[in-house]
């Protein structure tokens, strides 16, 4: 029984970013890499975890344009709104 508890605890600790509403470092790195590929950047503190993905607030892109971008759970851009 003790081994089952340890296994369950380890699974929860290693669960994806959605488990507790907080982002893990790996997910932040993936989001930052995706943004860099489209010549954008943002403060990681402005990434919000949602049930269906991520809401990126105050994303600054090449040319100085600012956007709010929504990503699905697989980090695909779902929408972009200029601010």
C-alpha positions in Angstrom: 0.0 0.0 0.0 2.8 2.4 0.8 4.3 1.8 -2.7 1.0 2.7 -4.2 0.9 6.0 -2.3 4.4 6.9 -3.4 3.6 6.1 -7.0 0.4 8.2 -6.9 2.3 11.1 -5.3 5.1 10.9 -7.9 2.5 10.9 -10.7 0.8 14.0 -9.3 4.2 15.8 -8.9 5.2 15.0 -12.5 1.7 15.8 -14.0 1.4 18.4 -16.7 0.9 22.1 -16.1 -2.9 21.8 -15.9 -2.8 19.7 -12.7 -2.6 22.7 -10.3 -3.0 25.7 -12.5 0.7 26.5 -12.4 3.2 26.2 -15.1 6.3 24.0 -15.0 9.6 25.2 -16.4 9.4 22.9 -19.4 6.1 24.3 -20.5 7.3 27.9 -20.1 10.4 27.0 -22.2 8.2 25.5 -24.9 5.9 28.6 -25.0 8.9 30.9 -25.1 10.4 28.9 -28.0 7.1 29.0 -29.9 6.9 32.8 -29.4 10.5 33.2 -30.5 9.7 31.3 -33.7 7.1 33.9 -34.6 9.4 36.8 -33.4 7.5 37.5 -30.2 8.3 37.6 -26.5 6.6 38.1 -23.2 7.0 38.0 -19.4 6.3 34.3 -18.3 4.4 35.8 -15.4 1.7 36.8 -17.9 1.0 33.2 -19.0 -2.4 32.0 -17.6 -3.3 28.4 -17.5 -6.9 27.8 -18.6 -9.0 24.6 -18.9 -8.5 24.4 -22.7 -4.9 25.8 -23.0 -3.1 29.0 -22.2 -3.8 32.7 -22.3 -0.7 34.8 -23.1 -1.2 38.4 -22.1 0.9 41.4 -23.3 2.9 39.5 -26.0 5.2 41.9 -27.8 6.0 41.0 -31.4 8.5 42.3 -34.0 7.6 45.8 -34.9 6.4 46.6 -31.4 2.9 45.3 -31.8 1.2 43.9 -28.7 -1.2 41.0 -28.6 -3.1 38.7 -26.3 -2.7 35.2 -27.7 -4.5 32.0 -26.8 -2.9 28.6 -27.2 -4.5 25.2 -27.0 -3.1 22.4 -24.8 -0.6 21.5 -27.6 0.6 25.1 -27.8 -1.0 25.7 -31.1 -2.2 29.3 -31.6 -6.0 29.5 -31.4 -6.5 33.2 -31.5 -4.7 36.5 -31.4 -6.1 39.9 -30.4 -4.3 43.2 -30.9 -4.1 45.4 -27.8 
